[in-house]
């Protein structure tokens, strides 16, 4: 979705010449909210906000809600104050991704040169489709018609000679429109925009440019390139100067792969107990690992994100010894990163885990760890997580969660008389799925003191009780992959 600043002067007819304008940028209009309206047509015309609790943020808002000042990434509490009559709909990411895949299929019916840049936008190079389907604006109209007919949602399309200008054009075509910027009108179009419209110009960069008297793209283009470089740096200055004159040689890269996979969650109340934060990090790492395996990729880097109660955001990252798609390995790295974050005594509002530096799993030669080398089955942990994937595919994501084990914390609920923790079940099965679901989804929680197999499960060599896991149709044990202190 386009969020850069816009200019009313740019929303006009720039001409009809389409020669050389083979780049399209397709951007869905208020995508999450539009999908919800298509499923709930009785809400059309009303202000609708997609989001969670008061402490979460707005994921999407209809244009009726935006008229009250509501926008994506705004805290839900602020959105409710601005528009108390808004209908709040909880997000359904599964539905959004299904619609996104279908929309991308529509685009690939037009041309194979499709570069998806997010769940709701993509670039197309239609130079090879013109003879078959007509002019770029005709192709844009065809795309909009097909998306509307198939899903009942709208999209806006920018048509231009470069990716950068096509993206700006789609933003100025919203909602539900098409804007053509002919090649010869590129510079004139850019020069009516504020400098913040340029890629790479955020609040800090805009402030640095403003100190040099540069507030618009026209003023930047009229400046000496050396002046721009002194304001924002040599590389960034040269790049912005080129953009101000419409120079963007980047082609459309079809089949672009995701650069990272991540998940984050806002707590219902601010959390001071880092064990609770680590517990959530385990869940998020498990979620990331499942997506990695689904895509057939492994991650080289793990990053964590923490937002404190004063809305300060802290990030840390670490490169792994070898790439992985195993949730426990992601979690252990994330846990160490979390331990090194200085919170300044403040409670935690949000925590996130991200896997970065993705590469195809089949291309990676994997070296066993010392723990795996001495184990009877070096791939047991990975196999267990793949078994969890199969359970979730059949019974839903909530049917099973990452297992938890801990030792030596007698002063809390769940500990036996000796102080050893009682293992926690992996997760409750869906009652509607029948008895089989319960057998597959839940590991058996055994009382402290009962016989339980043990195995070394972290670098420090501490040993954790592993419950006997129930076995179901997938034929594999749903054992835990991580250690998580109970709160």
C-alpha positions in Angstrom: 0.0 0.0 0.0 1.3 3.5 -0.9 1.7 5.7 2.2 3.9 8.5 0.9 2.8 12.1 0.9 0.7 13.1 -2.1 0.0 16.4 -4.0 -3.5 17.4 -5.3 -1.8 18.9 -8.4 -0.5 15.4 -9.4 -4.1 14.0 -9.6 -4.8 15.2 -13.1 -4.6 14.2 -16.7 -0.9 14.2 -17.8 -1.6 13.1 -21.4 -2.5 10.0 -23.4 0.8 9.0 -25.0 1.7 5.5 -23.9 4.8 4.7 -25.9 7.6 3.7 -23.6 5.2 3.3 -20.6 5.2 -0.4 -20.1 5.6 -0.5 -16.3 2.4 -1.0 -14.2 2.2 -0.8 -10.4 -0.9 -2.5 -9.1 -1.9 -1.6 -5.6 -4.9 -3.0 -3.8 -7.2 -0.4 -2.2 -7.4 -0.7 1.6 -6.7 -4.4 1.0 -7.5 -6.1 4.3 -10.5 -3.9 4.9 -11.7 -4.5 1.3 -11.5 -8.3 1.7 -13.6 -8.0 4.9 -16.2 -5.8 3.1 -16.5 -8.4 0.3 -17.2 -11.0 3.0 -19.6 -8.6 4.9 -21.3 -6.5 2.3 -23.7 -5.1 4.9 -20.8 -3.0 6.2 -20.2 -1.2 2.9 -20.4 2.6 3.3 -19.6 2.4 7.0 -16.3 3.2 8.7 -14.5 -0.2 9.2 -11.2 -0.8 10.9 -9.3 -4.0 10.7 -7.3 -4.5 14.0 -7.2 -6.3 17.3 -7.3 -5.1 20.9 -7.0 -1.6 22.2 -3.2 -2.1 22.5 -2.7 -3.3 18.9 -2.4 -1.2 15.8 -4.7 -0.5 12.8 -3.9 -3.0 10.0 -6.3 -1.4 7.5 -9.2 1.1 7.4 -11.9 1.8 4.8 -11.9 5.2 3.2 -14.9 6.1 5.3 -12.8 5.6 8.4 -9.9 7.5 6.9 -12.1 10.5 6.6 -11.9 10.7 10.4 -8.1 10.6 10.4 -7.7 6.8 11.0 -4.8 5.2 9.1 -2.8 2.0 9.2 -0.2 1.6 11.9 -2.1 3.9 14.2 -2.7 2.6 17.7 -6.2 1.1 17.9 -7.0 3.2 21.0 -6.3 6.4 19.0 -8.4 5.1 16.1 -11.4 4.4 18.4 -11.1 8.0 19.8 -11.1 9.5 16.4 -13.9 7.3 15.1 -15.9 5.8 17.9 -18.6 4.6 15.5 -16.2 2.5 13.5 -16.9 -1.2 13.1 -13.8 -3.1 14.3 -13.1 -6.4 12.5 -10.4 -8.8 13.7 -7.9 -9.7 11.0 -8.0 -13.0 9.1 -4.6 -13.3 7.6 -5.3 -16.7 6.1 -8.1 -15.2 4.0 -5.9 -12.2 3.0 -3.1 -14.4 1.8 -5.5 -16.6 -0.2 -6.9 -13.5 -2.0 -3.4 -12.2 -2.5 -2.3 -15.4 -4.2 -5.4 -15.3 -6.5 -4.8 -11.6 -7.4 -1.1 -12.4 -8.2 -2.4 -15.3 -10.4 -4.6 -12.7 -12.3 -1.5 -10.6 -12.9 0.5 -13.5 -14.1 -2.3 -14.3 -16.6 -1.4 -10.9 -18.2 2.4 -11.3 -18.2 5.1 -13.5 -16.6 7.0 -10.4 -15.7 5.4 -9.8 -12.3 7.4 -8.6 -9.3 5.4 -9.0 -6.1 6.6 -6.5 -3.5 4.1 -7.1 -0.7 0.9 -9.0 0.0 -1.2 -6.3 -1.8 1.0 -4.7 -4.5 3.2 -5.7 -7.5 5.0 -4.3 -10.5 4.4 -5.6 -14.1 6.3 -5.1 -17.3 3.6 -5.4 -20.0 5.8 -4.6 -23.0 5.4 -8.2 -24.3 1.6 -8.3 -23.7 0.7 -5.2 -25.7 0.1 -7.0 -29.0 -2.1 -9.6 -27.3 -4.0 -7.4 -24.9 -3.7 -3.8 -26.1 -2.2 -0.6 -24.6 -0.9 -0.4 -21.0 -4.0 1.5 -19.9 -6.3 -1.1 -21.5 -4.3 -3.8 -19.7 -4.7 -1.8 -16.4 -8.5 -1.7 -17.0 -8.6 -5.4 -17.7 -6.7 -6.2 -14.5 -9.1 -4.1 -12.4 -12.1 -5.7 -14.0 -10.8 -9.2 -13.3 -9.9 -8.5 -9.7 -13.4 -6.9 -9.1 -15.2 -9.8 -10.8 -13.3 -12.5 -8.9 -13.1 -11.0 -5.5 -15.3 -8.0 -5.2 -12.4 -5.7 -4.3 -10.8 -2.8 -6.1 -7.2 -1.9 -7.0 -5.5 1.2 -8.4 -2.9 1.1 -11.2 -0.1 3.5 -12.0 1.3 3.4 -15.6 4.7 5.0 -16.4 8.1 4.5 -17.9 9.8 3.5 -14.6 8.9 1.6 -11.5 9.4 4.6 -9.2 7.0 6.8 -11.1 4.5 4.0 -11.6 4.3 3.5 -7.9 3.8 7.2 -7.3 1.1 7.2 -10.0 -0.9 4.4 -8.4 -0.9 6.2 -5.1 -2.4 9.3 -6.8 -4.9 7.2 -8.6 -6.5 5.9 -5.4 -9.1 4.8 -4.8 -10.1 2.5 -7.7 -8.4 4.5 -10.5 -5.7 4.5 -13.1 -3.2 7.2 -13.7 -0.9 7.4 -16.7 2.2 9.4 -16.6 3.6 9.6 -20.1 7.4 9.5 -20.5 7.6 13.1 -21.5 5.5 14.2 -18.5 7.7 12.4 -16.0 9.7 15.4 -14.7 6.7 17.7 -14.6 4.8 15.1 -12.6 7.6 14.6 -10.1 8.2 18.3 -9.6 4.7 19.0 -8.2 5.4 16.6 -5.4 6.7 17.1 -1.9 10.3 15.8 -1.3 8.9 13.2 1.0 7.3 11.4 -2.0 10.8 10.2 -3.1 11.8 6.7 -2.1 14.1 6.7 0.8 12.9 10.1 2.2 11.5 9.6 5.7 10.9 12.0 8.4 14.6 12.3 9.3 15.9 12.7 5.8 13.1 15.2 5.0 14.2 17.2 8.0 17.9 17.2 6.9 16.9 18.4 3.4 14.6 21.1 4.8 17.6 22.5 6.7 19.1 23.2 3.3 15.9 24.8 2.1 14.7 21.7 0.1 11.0 20.9 0.6 9.8 19.8 -2.8 11.1 17.5 -5.5 11.4 20.6 -7.8 13.7 22.3 -5.2 15.8 19.2 -4.9 16.2 18.9 -8.7 17.1 22.5 -8.9 19.8 22.1 -6.3 23.4 21.2 -7.0 24.0 17.5 -6.5 26.8 18.3 -4.2 24.5 20.3 -1.9 22.1 17.3 -1.7 25.0 15.0 -0.9 26.1 17.2 1.9 22.6 17.2 3.3 22.0 13.4 3.3 25.3 11.7 2.4 27.1 11.0 -0.9 25.3 7.8 -1.9 21.8 8.8 -0.8 22.2 12.3 -2.3 23.1 11.0 -5.7 20.2 8.5 -5.6 17.6 11.1 -4.6 19.0 13.5 -7.3 18.5 10.9 -10.0 14.9 10.1 -8.8 14.1 13.9 -8.8 14.8 13.8 -12.5 12.9 10.5 -13.1 16.0 8.4 -13.6 15.3 4.8 -12.4 16.8 2.1 -14.5 15.6 -0.9 -12.4 13.8 -3.6 -14.3 10.9 -5.7 -13.1 12.3 -8.8 -11.5 9.8 -11.7 -11.8 9.5 -14.3 -9.1 11.1 -12.1 -6.4 11.6 -14.0 -3.2 10.8 -12.9 0.3 13.8 -11.4 2.0 12.6 -12.2 5.5 9.8 -14.0 7.5 8.6 -12.5 10.7 5.9 -12.4 13.4 5.3 -10.0 16.3 2.6 -9.6 18.9 1.5 -6.8 21.2 0.8 -7.9 24.8 -2.6 -7.2 26.3 -0.8 -5.4 29.2 2.8 -4.2 29.5 5.0 -7.1 30.7 7.9 -6.8 33.1 8.6 -10.5 33.5 11.1 -11.4 30.8 10.0 -15.1 31.1 6.7 -14.1 29.6 8.5 -12.3 26.8 10.6 -15.3 26.1 7.5 -17.5 26.2 6.0 -15.3 23.5 9.3 -15.4 21.5 9.1 -19.2 21.5 5.6 -19.0 19.9 6.8 -16.5 17.3 9.9 -18.4 16.5 7.7 -21.5 15.9 5.5 -19.5 13.6 8.4 -18.2 11.6 9.9 -21.7 11.3 6.7 -23.1 9.9 6.6 -20.4 7.2 10.2 -21.1 6.3 9.5 -24.8 5.9 6.3 -24.1 3.9 8.4 -22.0 1.5 11.3 -24.4 1.3 13.8 -21.9 2.6 16.2 -21.5 5.5 17.3 -18.4 7.4 20.9 -17.3 8.1 20.0 -14.4 10.5 17.6 -14.1 13.5 16.4 -10.7 14.6 14.3 -9.6 17.5 12.2 -6.5 18.0 11.1 -5.1 21.3 8.8 -2.1 21.9 8.8 -0.7 25.5 5.9 1.0 27.2 7.2 4.4 26.1 6.8 3.2 22.4 10.6 3.1 22.0 11.5 0.3 19.5 14.7 -1.7 19.9 16.1 -4.3 17.5 18.9 -6.8 17.7 20.1 -9.4 15.2 22.6 -12.3 15.0 23.9 -14.4 12.2 23.7 -18.1 12.8 26.6 -20.6 12.4 24.5 -22.3 9.7 21.1 -21.5 8.1 18.1 -23.2 9.7 14.3 -23.8 9.4 14.0 -25.2 12.9 12.0 -23.2 15.4 14.0 -24.2 18.4 17.2 -22.9 16.9 15.5 -19.6 16.0 14.1 -19.4 19.5 17.5 -20.0 21.2 19.1 -17.3 19.2 16.2 -14.9 19.8 16.3 -15.7 23.6 20.0 -14.7 23.8 19.3 -11.5 21.8 16.4 -10.6 24.2 18.7 -11.1 27.2 21.1 -8.5 25.8 18.5 -5.8 25.3 18.7 -2.9 27.8 15.0 -2.0 28.5 15.9 0.9 30.8 13.7 -0.6 33.5 10.6 -0.3 31.3 8.0 -3.0 30.7 7.6 -4.6 27.3 4.6 -3.7 25.1 5.5 -5.7 21.9 7.9 -8.5 20.9 8.8 -9.7 17.5 11.0 -12.4 15.9 12.2 -12.3 12.3 14.2 -14.8 10.2 16.3 -13.1 7.6 18.9 -13.9 4.9 16.7 -16.5 3.3 18.0 -19.1 0.8 16.6 -22.3 -0.7 16.9 -25.2 1.8 17.9 -27.6 -0.9 20.9 -25.6 -1.8 22.3 -25.6 1.7 24.9 -28.2 2.8 24.1 -28.7 6.5 26.8 -29.5 9.1 25.5 -31.4 12.2 25.8 -29.8 15.6 27.6 -31.7 18.4 24.3 -32.5 20.0 23.0 -33.9 16.7 26.2 -35.8 15.9 25.9 -37.9 19.1 22.1 -38.4 18.8 20.5 -41.6 17.5 18.4 -39.5 15.0 20.1 -36.2 14.0 17.0 -35.0 12.3 14.6 -35.8 15.2 13.9 -32.2 16.1 13.3 -31.1 12.5 11.1 -34.2 11.9 9.1 -33.4 15.0 8.4 -29.9 13.8 7.5 -31.1 10.3 5.0 -33.5 12.1 3.6 -30.4 13.8 3.2 -28.8 10.4 1.1 -31.8 9.3 -1.1 -31.7 12.4 -1.8 -28.0 11.9 -2.5 -28.5 8.2 -5.2 -31.0 9.1 -6.6 -29.6 12.4 -5.7 -25.9 12.3 -2.8 -23.8 13.7 -4.3 -23.7 17.2 -4.4 -27.5 17.5 -0.8 -27.8 18.6 1.8 -25.3 19.9 5.5 -25.4 20.7 6.2 -27.6 23.7 7.6 -26.2 26.9 10.0 -27.6 29.4 11.7 -26.1 32.4 13.6 -27.2 35.5 14.3 -26.0 39.0 11.6 -23.4 39.5 9.6 -24.8 42.5 8.1 -21.5 43.6 5.4 -21.3 40.9 2.3 -23.2 39.9 2.9 -26.4 38.0 6.0 -27.5 39.9 6.0 -30.7 41.8 7.0 -31.2 45.4 10.6 -31.7 44.3 10.7 -28.4 42.4 10.7 -30.1 39.0 8.3 -28.6 36.6 5.4 -30.6 35.2 5.6 -30.6 31.4 2.8 -28.6 29.7 0.7 -30.0 26.9 1.5 -28.8 23.4 -2.0 -27.4 22.8 -5.7 -28.3 22.9 -7.2 -29.9 19.9 -10.3 -28.6 18.2 -13.3 -30.3 19.8 -15.1 -30.4 16.5 -12.2 -32.5 15.0 -13.2 -35.5 17.2 -11.1 -37.8 19.5 -8.4 -38.3 16.9 -7.5 -34.7 16.9 -7.0 -34.8 20.7 -4.7 -37.8 20.3 -2.6 -36.1 17.7 -2.5 -32.6 18.9 -1.7 -32.9 22.6 1.4 -34.2 24.3 0.8 -36.1 27.5 1.6 -34.0 30.7 3.0 -36.3 33.3 3.3 -35.6 37.0 6.7 -34.6 38.4 8.5 -37.7 39.6 6.9 -39.9 36.8 9.3 -41.6 34.5 10.2 -39.5 31.6 12.8 -39.6 28.9 15.4 -36.9 29.1 17.7 -35.4 26.6 20.1 -32.5 26.5 18.3 -29.5 25.0 20.5 -26.4 25.3 24.1 -25.3 24.9 24.6 -25.2 28.6 23.9 -28.9 29.0 20.9 -28.6 31.3 18.6 -31.6 31.0 14.8 -31.2 30.6 12.1 -33.8 31.0 10.4 -34.7 27.8 6.9 -36.1 28.0 5.8 -39.1 26.1 4.0 -37.6 23.1 0.8 -39.0 21.8 1.0 -40.4 18.3 -1.7 -39.8 15.6 -2.2 -40.3 11.9 1.0 -38.4 11.0 3.0 -41.2 12.7 5.5 -38.9 14.5 6.0 -37.8 18.0 4.9 -34.2 18.8 7.7 -33.6 21.2 8.8 -30.2 22.3 11.6 -28.4 20.5 12.3 -25.6 23.0 12.8 -24.7 26.6 10.5 -22.0 28.0 10.2 -20.9 31.6 6.6 -20.8 32.8 5.4 -17.5 34.0 
